[in-house]
Amino acid sequence: MVPLPLFKLAALFVRHISKYGANQIKAAAHDHPRFRAFAARHGQSIHQLNMRLSVASLRNVDAELRAKDLAEAPTVKTKEQIEKEEVAKKEVAKKESSSSSSSSSSSSSGGTSRAAFIFEYWRGSQKPDQNSEKISQLTEKVDELRKREEELLALEEKRSARVDQLEEALRALRDPKTKKPLLPTLQPSEPQPST
């Protein structure tokens, strides 16, 4: 158990010493003129090599070849080139016509898939929406709670009015012997001086 903390302490010590040594070497190299010239010369060549490799890895050879062909293409076409293009257009037209005949058979399968999609959409729309049902239930509960709250507020106001009436009636009653009110006022009394 003890060797692990000692190893960490030793590694920390080596790291600290090496950082100090590296800073000393950097300072000495910065001040030494021959080392600076050597580092600049080889550093530039390494940088150039690195940049060439980066550009080479990003190159698109196909795009370069197409650009080269376009640059070498004559601006005026010969009869042979025009005839080759016409033949190529006719071949493309034949392929399109043959694919359109095959697409008529695929359009029936496309119609079937569309019909199936429309049927599934219609069937899904016939199902009740669970979220809207939950929302309507919660809305009903909120309305019930609001009505109950209003009823309780009205009942509280009635009780408060009745308590006020009873207090007024009690204040009006007086003790037959002392002629003082039976219910003292609820107003704060003046503090009595202490003796």
C-alpha positions in Angstrom: 0.0 0.0 0.0 2.9 2.4 0.7 4.7 2.1 -2.7 1.9 3.8 -4.7 2.0 7.2 -2.9 5.8 7.1 -3.0 5.7 6.4 -6.7 3.3 9.4 -7.2 5.6 11.6 -5.2 8.7 10.5 -7.2 6.8 11.1 -10.5 5.8 14.6 -9.3 9.4 15.3 -8.3 10.7 14.2 -11.7 8.1 16.2 -13.6 9.0 19.3 -11.6 12.7 18.9 -12.2 12.3 18.1 -15.9 10.1 21.2 -16.3 12.8 23.3 -14.8 15.4 21.7 -17.0 13.3 22.2 -20.1 12.9 25.9 -19.4 16.7 26.2 -19.0 17.3 24.4 -22.3 14.7 26.6 -24.1 16.3 29.8 -22.8 19.8 28.6 -23.8 18.6 27.6 -27.3 16.9 30.9 -27.7 20.1 32.8 -27.1 22.4 30.5 -29.1 22.8 31.9 -32.7 23.9 28.6 -34.5 21.1 26.6 -32.9 18.6 29.3 -33.9 19.8 29.1 -37.6 19.7 25.3 -37.5 16.2 25.3 -36.0 14.9 27.9 -38.5 16.3 26.1 -41.5 15.0 22.7 -40.6 11.8 24.0 -39.1 10.8 25.7 -42.4 11.6 22.6 -44.4 9.5 20.5 -42.0 6.6 23.0 -42.2 6.8 22.9 -46.0 6.7 19.1 -46.0 3.8 19.1 -43.6 1.8 21.6 -45.8 2.5 19.6 -49.0 1.3 16.4 -47.4 -1.9 18.2 -46.2 -2.6 19.6 -49.6 -1.9 16.2 -51.3 -4.3 14.4 -48.9 -7.0 17.0 -49.7 -6.5 16.7 -53.5 -9.4 15.4 -55.7 -7.7 13.6 -58.6 -11.0 13.1 -60.5 -11.9 16.8 -60.3 -8.4 17.7 -61.6 -8.7 15.3 -64.6 -12.2 16.7 -65.5 -10.8 20.3 -65.3 -7.9 19.3 -67.5 -10.2 17.7 -70.1 -12.4 20.8 -70.2 -9.4 23.0 -70.6 -8.0 20.9 -73.5 -11.4 20.6 -75.2 -11.7 22.6 -78.4 -14.2 25.5 -78.5 -15.6 24.4 -82.0 -16.9 20.8 -82.3 -16.0 18.7 -85.3 -18.5 16.7 -87.4 -17.3 13.5 -85.7 -17.9 14.9 -82.2 -21.4 16.1 -83.2 -22.3 12.7 -84.6 -21.0 11.0 -81.4 -23.1 13.2 -79.2 -26.2 12.5 -81.4 -25.7 8.8 -81.1 -25.2 9.1 -77.4 -28.5 11.1 -77.1 -30.4 8.5 -79.1 -29.1 5.7 -76.8 -30.2 7.7 -73.8 -33.6 8.2 -75.3 -34.0 4.4 -76.0 -33.0 3.6 -72.4 -35.6 6.1 -71.1 -38.4 4.7 -73.3 -37.6 1.2 -72.1 -37.5 2.3 -68.5 -40.9 4.1 -68.9 -42.5 0.8 -70.0 -41.2 -0.9 -66.9 -42.3 2.1 -64.8 -45.9 1.5 -65.9 -45.8 -1.8 -64.1 -44.1 -0.2 -61.2 -46.8 2.5 -61.1 -49.4 -0.1 -60.3 -47.3 -1.2 -57.3 -46.9 2.5 -56.5 -50.7 2.9 -56.6 -51.0 -0.1 -54.3 -48.6 1.4 -51.8 -50.3 4.8 -52.0 -53.7 3.1 -51.3 -52.2 1.2 -48.4 -50.7 4.4 -47.0 -54.0 6.3 -47.4 -55.9 3.4 -45.7 -53.5 3.3 -42.8 -53.7 7.1 -42.4 -57.6 6.9 -42.4 -57.5 4.0 -39.9 -55.2 5.9 -37.6 -57.3 9.0 -37.7 -60.4 7.0 -36.7 -58.7 6.0 -33.4 -59.4 8.4 -30.5 -56.4 10.6 -29.7 -55.3 9.6 -26.2 -53.6 13.0 -25.5 -56.7 15.0 -26.4 -58.8 12.7 -24.2 -56.4 13.2 -21.2 -56.5 17.0 -21.8 -60.3 17.1 -21.9 -60.4 15.0 -18.6 -57.9 17.4 -16.9 -59.8 20.4 -18.2 -63.1 19.0 -16.7 -61.3 18.4 -13.4 -59.9 21.9 -13.4 -63.4 23.3 -14.0 -64.9 21.2 -11.2 -62.2 22.5 -8.8 -62.8 26.1 -9.8 -66.6 25.6 -9.2 -65.8 24.0 -5.8 -63.5 26.9 -4.9 -66.1 29.5 -5.8 -68.7 27.6 -3.7 -66.3 27.5 -0.8 -65.6 31.2 -1.1 -69.3 32.0 -1.2 -69.9 29.8 1.9 -66.9 31.5 3.7 -68.4 34.9 2.9 -71.8 33.9 4.3 -70.2 32.5 7.5 -68.1 35.6 7.9 -71.2 37.8 7.6 -73.1 35.7 10.1 -70.2 35.8 12.6 -70.1 39.6 12.2 -73.9 39.8 12.9 -73.5 37.6 16.0 -70.7 39.8 17.3 -72.8 42.9 16.8 -75.7 41.2 18.6 -73.4 40.2 21.5 -72.0 43.7 21.8 -75.5 45.1 22.0 -76.2 42.8 25.0 -75.4 44.3 28.4 -75.1 42.8 31.8 -78.3 43.7 33.7 -76.5 44.3 37.0 -73.4 46.3 35.8 -74.8 47.7 32.5 -71.5 46.8 30.8 -71.4 45.0 27.5 -71.1 41.2 27.7 -68.6 41.0 24.8 -65.7 43.4 25.1 -64.6 45.2 22.0 -62.0 43.6 19.9 -60.0 46.8 19.6 -56.6 46.7 21.3 -56.8 48.3 24.7 -54.4 50.9 25.9 -51.4 49.6 27.8 -51.8 50.1 31.5 -48.9 51.9 33.2 -46.8 49.6 35.4 -46.5 50.5 39.0 
